[in-house]
Amino acid sequence: MTTGDMHRMSLDGIHHVTLLVDDFDHSRWFYGGLLELEEKPRPAFRFPGLFYHCGGQELHLIVASRPINRDELFIDIGERDFTTRRYIHRHAAFMVSDHDAIRSRLERAGIEILFSEDAVPAEDELATNMVNGWKKMYDAVPVFVNDPSGNLIELVPWG
């Protein structure tokens, strides 16, 4: 598929950048106190973090007790025959005004959509919690894909 075969669309801007930090209080002091970013409400995710306004964009901090390496991005759940992917690591999130169209475009291009609300088992509390948080923030579940270098990209429904 060439770009000429596709409907013209664009990313509308950067929604947020997510960084891993290892100390909640020190991070709040640095980003909220020293850098004077305004803290914003955050859904009650089951992992610690902070959200900040940063101009027209946002900064999301995820508190992890240790660095998360690439191999730990995919977590096997017990005796089940599937792998649950957790997207709580560094990534860039872009705002997209035509969320369904960009998802279809990616699928037609053979790009794997890494998370689907339809595939979340009812007993998967973390994934269900994240879906509920996203719906509260965006009224829909973002699209997650890897770029050709393996970087996680989140496409946030916007506008």
C-alpha positions in Angstrom: 0.0 0.0 0.0 1.4 3.4 -0.9 0.5 6.7 0.7 -1.3 7.7 -2.5 -3.7 4.8 -1.9 -4.8 6.2 1.4 -7.2 8.9 2.5 -5.2 12.0 3.6 -5.2 12.5 7.3 -2.8 13.9 9.9 -2.0 13.7 13.5 -3.4 16.7 15.3 -0.6 17.2 17.8 1.1 15.6 20.7 -1.3 14.7 23.5 1.2 13.6 26.1 4.5 12.1 26.8 4.9 9.4 29.5 8.0 9.0 31.6 8.9 6.4 34.2 10.0 7.8 37.5 11.1 6.0 40.7 10.0 8.4 43.5 6.5 9.9 43.7 7.3 12.6 46.2 10.6 13.7 44.5 8.9 13.7 41.1 6.1 15.8 42.4 8.6 18.3 43.9 10.6 18.4 40.6 7.8 18.7 38.1 5.1 20.4 40.2 7.3 22.5 42.5 10.6 23.3 40.7 9.2 23.3 37.1 5.8 24.7 38.3 3.7 22.4 36.1 0.1 22.4 37.2 -1.0 18.9 38.4 -4.2 17.6 36.9 -6.6 15.0 38.1 -5.7 11.4 37.2 -8.0 8.4 37.0 -7.7 6.0 39.9 -5.4 3.6 38.0 -4.0 0.7 40.1 -0.5 1.9 39.7 1.0 5.2 41.1 1.6 8.2 38.9 1.0 11.9 38.3 -0.4 13.9 35.4 0.6 17.5 34.7 -0.6 20.2 32.2 2.3 21.2 30.0 1.2 24.0 27.8 -1.5 22.5 25.6 -0.1 19.1 26.1 0.3 16.8 29.1 3.1 15.0 31.0 2.2 11.6 32.5 4.5 10.1 35.1 4.4 6.5 36.0 6.1 5.5 39.3 8.0 2.2 39.0 10.3 0.9 41.7 12.9 0.0 39.1 13.4 0.5 35.4 11.2 -1.6 33.1 13.2 -3.1 30.3 11.8 -4.0 26.9 11.4 -7.7 27.7 9.1 -6.9 30.6 6.6 -5.1 28.4 4.8 -8.4 27.7 3.5 -10.1 30.8 2.3 -13.7 30.8 -0.7 -14.2 33.1 -0.5 -17.5 35.0 -1.8 -20.7 33.3 -3.7 -18.8 30.6 -3.0 -19.4 26.9 -2.6 -15.7 26.0 -0.3 -12.9 26.7 -1.5 -9.6 28.2 0.4 -6.6 27.2 0.7 -3.7 29.7 1.4 -0.3 28.3 2.7 1.6 31.3 6.1 2.5 30.0 7.7 5.3 28.0 5.7 6.2 24.9 4.5 9.1 22.8 0.8 9.8 22.5 -0.6 11.7 19.5 -4.0 13.3 19.2 -6.1 12.0 16.3 -9.4 13.5 15.3 -10.5 10.5 13.1 -9.7 7.6 15.5 -11.6 4.9 13.6 -10.1 5.9 10.3 -6.5 5.8 11.5 -7.1 2.4 13.1 -8.4 1.0 9.9 -5.6 2.6 7.9 -3.0 1.0 10.2 -4.7 -2.4 10.0 -4.8 -2.3 6.2 -1.1 -1.5 6.2 -0.5 -4.7 8.2 0.4 -2.8 11.5 -0.5 -4.8 14.5 -2.9 -3.1 16.9 -1.4 -4.0 20.3 -4.4 -3.7 22.6 -8.1 -4.3 22.0 -10.8 -3.8 24.5 -12.7 -6.7 23.0 -9.8 -9.1 24.0 -9.8 -8.1 27.7 -11.1 -11.0 29.9 -13.5 -9.8 32.6 -11.1 -11.2 35.3 -8.2 -9.1 34.0 -8.6 -6.3 36.6 -5.6 -4.2 35.5 -6.6 -4.1 31.8 -10.3 -3.5 32.8 -9.1 -0.6 35.1 -7.1 0.9 32.3 -9.9 0.6 29.8 -12.3 2.4 32.2 -9.7 5.1 32.8 -9.2 5.7 29.1 -12.9 5.9 28.5 -13.3 8.4 31.3 -10.5 10.5 29.9 -11.1 10.2 26.2 -14.6 8.5 25.7 -12.8 5.7 23.9 -9.8 3.4 24.1 -6.6 4.7 22.4 -5.0 2.7 19.6 -1.5 1.3 20.5 1.0 0.3 17.9 4.8 -0.1 17.7 6.7 2.1 15.2 9.2 0.3 12.9 11.9 0.7 15.7 9.7 -0.9 18.4 8.8 2.4 20.1 5.3 2.4 21.5 2.9 5.0 19.9 -0.5 5.8 21.4 -3.1 7.4 19.2 -5.6 9.2 21.5 -9.1 9.9 20.3 -9.5 13.7 20.1 -11.9 16.4 19.0 
